[in-house]
């Protein structure tokens, strides 16, 4: 299912805040699992956002879904080592 189809389906979703969050999460996971293996989720999310942001809508579940896509379109920060076992050995000895 494409991101636009999921977005339109979430526009019709009517429920409590927790149900909207669950529906948006399920929609995002369905979109992510449907991506081709060789594709980049970050690039696919950016592409999906270009098409979705032009669509009208203000439903809670749809907006949460767009938030998930925005998060997926960002570059992850590089992991930072904090010392671990080597730092503990230096402190103890």
Secondary structure, DSSP 8 states (H G I E B T S, - for coil): --HHHHHHHHHT----HHHHHHHHHHHHHHHHHTS-TTS-HHHHHHHHHHHHTTS----HHHHHHHHHHHHHTS---------HHHHHHHHH-
